[in-house]
């Protein structure tokens, strides 16, 4: 089983990034998916989650209205569109799959700085 994130990088405040997490080795459509982030010296934080069918979505308050989680079960991929990024969004972002088992991706760095 592999979860591979991509799309991180350095962006200026107010900019946008789109993270992707591609899954292999699992029946992706049966797994709820989440994005977590961890900034240096801070605890890991749940950013957004989406149910297996996409019918239920939740966000942490700090990203509501700026981030959008989505999934394409045909492509075994979950996305996190991040708009109006702020320096406090700087962190390593990881995807997480929850179903019969749980799996973590390796993470991708997002740095918001001018």
C-alpha positions as CSV (number, residue, x, y, z in Angstrom):
1,X,0.0,0.0,0.0
2,X,1.3,3.4,-0.9
3,X,0.0,7.0,-0.5
4,X,2.1,9.4,-2.4
5,X,1.7,13.1,-1.9
6,X,2.7,15.8,-4.4
7,X,2.2,19.5,-5.1
8,X,3.9,21.1,-2.2
9,X,6.4,23.9,-2.5
10,X,7.2,27.5,-1.7
11,X,4.5,30.1,-2.3
12,X,4.0,33.7,-1.4
13,X,1.3,34.8,1.0
14,X,-2.0,34.9,-0.8
15,X,-0.9,32.3,-3.3
16,X,-2.4,28.9,-4.1
17,X,-1.2,25.3,-4.2
18,X,-3.0,22.1,-5.0
19,X,-1.8,19.0,-3.2
20,X,-2.5,15.5,-4.5
21,X,-2.4,12.1,-2.8
22,X,-2.3,9.1,-5.0
23,X,-3.2,5.7,-3.5
24,X,-2.2,2.3,-4.7
25,X,-2.7,-1.2,-3.3
26,X,-6.0,-0.3,-1.6
27,X,-9.7,-0.3,-2.6
28,X,-9.6,3.5,-2.6
29,X,-13.3,4.0,-2.8
30,X,-13.9,2.3,0.5
31,X,-11.6,4.6,2.5
32,X,-12.3,7.9,4.1
33,X,-9.4,10.3,3.4
34,X,-7.9,13.1,5.4
35,X,-5.2,15.7,5.1
36,X,-3.2,16.5,8.2
37,X,-0.4,19.0,8.7
38,X,2.4,19.4,11.2
39,X,4.4,22.6,11.7
40,X,7.8,22.6,13.5
41,X,7.3,22.4,17.2
42,X,3.6,21.8,16.9
43,X,1.3,18.9,17.1
44,X,-0.2,17.3,14.1
45,X,-3.5,18.9,13.1
46,X,-6.4,17.5,11.1
47,X,-7.0,20.0,8.3
48,X,-9.7,18.4,6.2
49,X,-11.5,15.1,5.7
50,X,-13.8,13.5,3.1
51,X,-15.9,10.4,3.3
52,X,-15.4,7.5,1.0
53,X,-18.2,8.7,-1.3
54,X,-17.3,12.4,-1.0
55,X,-20.7,13.1,0.6
56,X,-19.3,14.3,3.9
57,X,-16.6,16.9,4.2
58,X,-15.2,18.7,7.2
59,X,-12.5,21.4,7.7
60,X,-10.7,22.8,10.7
61,X,-11.9,26.3,11.3
62,X,-8.7,28.0,10.3
63,X,-8.9,26.8,6.7
64,X,-12.7,27.1,6.1
65,X,-13.3,29.2,3.0
66,X,-9.7,28.9,1.8
67,X,-9.1,25.1,1.4
68,X,-11.2,22.6,-0.5
69,X,-10.8,18.8,-0.2
70,X,-12.0,16.6,-3.1
71,X,-11.5,13.1,-4.4
72,X,-11.6,11.2,-7.6
73,X,-12.2,7.5,-6.9
74,X,-11.6,6.6,-10.6
75,X,-8.1,8.0,-10.2
76,X,-7.5,6.8,-6.6
77,X,-6.6,10.3,-5.7
78,X,-7.5,12.9,-3.1
79,X,-6.8,16.6,-3.5
80,X,-6.4,19.6,-1.3
81,X,-6.8,22.9,-3.1
82,X,-5.3,25.6,-0.9
83,X,-6.1,29.3,-1.7
84,X,-5.2,32.5,0.0
85,X,-2.3,30.8,1.8
86,X,-0.9,32.4,4.9
87,X,2.5,32.0,6.6
88,X,0.8,30.0,9.4
89,X,-0.2,27.4,6.8
90,X,3.5,26.4,6.6
91,X,3.8,22.8,7.5
92,X,4.4,19.2,6.3
93,X,1.0,18.0,4.8
94,X,0.3,14.3,4.9
95,X,-2.7,12.3,3.6
96,X,-4.3,9.6,5.7
97,X,-6.5,6.8,4.7
98,X,-9.0,5.2,7.1
99,X,-10.9,2.1,6.4
100,X,-10.4,-1.5,7.4
101,X,-6.8,-0.4,8.0
102,X,-5.1,3.0,8.2
103,X,-2.3,4.3,6.2
104,X,-0.2,7.5,6.0
105,X,1.6,9.1,3.2
106,X,5.2,10.4,3.6
107,X,4.2,14.1,3.5
108,X,4.9,17.1,1.4
109,X,6.4,20.4,2.6
110,X,4.3,23.6,2.1
111,X,6.1,26.8,2.9
112,X,4.3,30.2,2.7
113,X,6.7,33.0,2.8
114,X,7.6,36.2,1.0
